Amino acid sequence: MAMYKNLLSEISTYFSISGEMIPQNGEDSYLYSFNENKALVGVFDGCGGIGSRRYEILNGKTGAYIASRIVGECVAEWFEEYSEEEYSSDKSYQIFNVITNALKGIKSKTPRVK
C-alpha cells in the first residue's frame, strides 16, 4: 500500500449495502473504514435463523445479532489500532484473540432466554 500516495484516489470500486427488512433486527452486520493508507470492508453473517437463542439482558436480541456486531466491532478496533507494519508481519492471530476475548466476555454475562 505504500506505493500509493493516497489510497482513496486509487479506489474505483463501489459497494451496495442492503439494509434490514425490520430496522435494528437484522442478524448480519457490516463495516467499512478508509483513510489515506488503508481500507477495510467487512460483512459479518450472524448465522442465526428461526429458533436462535435470545438474550434478555440484550433486549431479547439473538446470539447471531450480538455475535455479528461484536466481531464487527473487534475487527474495526483491530484495524484502527495496528500499524501497516504490524499487518504485514505474521500477527494475524491478534484479531483472533481480540474476537475470542470479546465473545467470552459477553457469553459469561448473558443468561439464556427461554
C-alpha positions in Angstrom: 0.0 0.0 0.0 3.0 2.3 0.4 3.2 2.6 -3.4 0.1 4.8 -3.4 0.3 8.4 -2.3 -3.3 8.5 -1.4 -5.3 5.2 -1.3 -8.6 6.9 -1.7 -7.7 8.3 -5.1 -6.9 4.8 -6.3 -10.2 3.1 -5.3 -12.6 2.7 -8.2 -15.0 0.2 -6.6 -18.5 0.9 -5.5 -20.4 -1.0 -2.8 -24.1 -1.6 -2.4 -25.3 -2.4 1.1 -28.8 -3.9 1.6 -30.4 -2.9 4.9 -32.6 -4.9 7.2 -36.2 -5.7 6.5 -37.0 -4.6 10.1 -34.7 -1.9 11.3 -32.4 -2.9 14.2 -33.4 -6.6 13.9 -31.1 -7.9 11.1 -28.6 -10.5 12.4 -25.9 -9.6 9.9 -23.6 -6.5 10.3 -21.1 -4.8 8.1 -18.4 -2.1 8.4 -16.2 -0.1 6.2 -13.3 2.2 7.0 -11.0 4.1 4.7 -8.1 6.5 5.2 -5.2 7.6 3.1 -3.2 4.4 3.6 -5.6 1.6 4.2 -9.1 0.4 3.6 -11.3 -2.3 5.1 -14.7 -3.6 4.1 -16.3 -6.4 6.2 -19.5 -8.3 6.2 -20.4 -10.4 9.3 -23.0 -13.1 8.9 -25.0 -13.7 12.1 -25.8 -17.3 11.1 -29.0 -17.2 13.1 -32.3 -18.3 11.8 -35.6 -19.3 13.3 -35.3 -20.5 16.9 -32.0 -18.7 17.6 -31.2 -18.1 21.3 -32.4 -14.8 22.6 -30.8 -12.8 25.4 -33.0 -10.8 27.7 -30.1 -8.8 29.1 -29.6 -7.5 25.5 -33.2 -6.6 24.8 -34.1 -10.0 23.5 -31.7 -9.9 20.6 -30.4 -13.2 19.2 -27.0 -14.6 19.7 -26.4 -14.2 16.0 -27.3 -10.5 16.2 -24.9 -10.0 19.1 -22.0 -12.0 17.7 -22.0 -10.3 14.3 -21.8 -6.9 15.9 -19.2 -7.9 18.5 -17.0 -9.4 15.8 -17.5 -6.3 13.6 -16.5 -4.0 16.4 -13.5 -6.1 17.2 -12.3 -6.1 13.6 -12.8 -2.3 13.4 -10.8 -1.8 16.6 -8.0 -4.1 15.4 -7.9 -2.3 12.0 -7.6 1.1 13.6 -5.1 0.2 16.3 -2.4 -1.7 14.4 0.1 -0.1 12.0 0.8 -1.1 8.5 4.0 -2.8 9.6 2.0 -5.0 12.0 -0.4 -6.0 9.3 2.4 -7.2 7.1 4.0 -9.3 9.8 2.6 -12.6 10.9 0.4 -11.2 13.7 -3.0 -12.1 12.3 -3.6 -14.1 15.5 -4.1 -10.7 17.2 -7.5 -10.3 15.6 -8.5 -13.8 16.6 -7.6 -13.1 20.2 -9.5 -9.8 20.3 -12.6 -11.5 19.0 -12.3 -14.6 21.2 -11.9 -12.5 24.3 -14.9 -10.2 23.5 -17.2 -13.2 22.8 -16.1 -15.0 26.0 -16.8 -11.8 28.0 -20.3 -11.3 26.6 -21.1 -15.0 27.0 -20.2 -15.1 30.6 -22.6 -12.2 31.3 -25.7 -13.2 29.3 -28.2 -15.7 30.7 -30.2 -17.6 28.1 -33.8 -16.5 27.5 -36.1 -19.5 27.1 
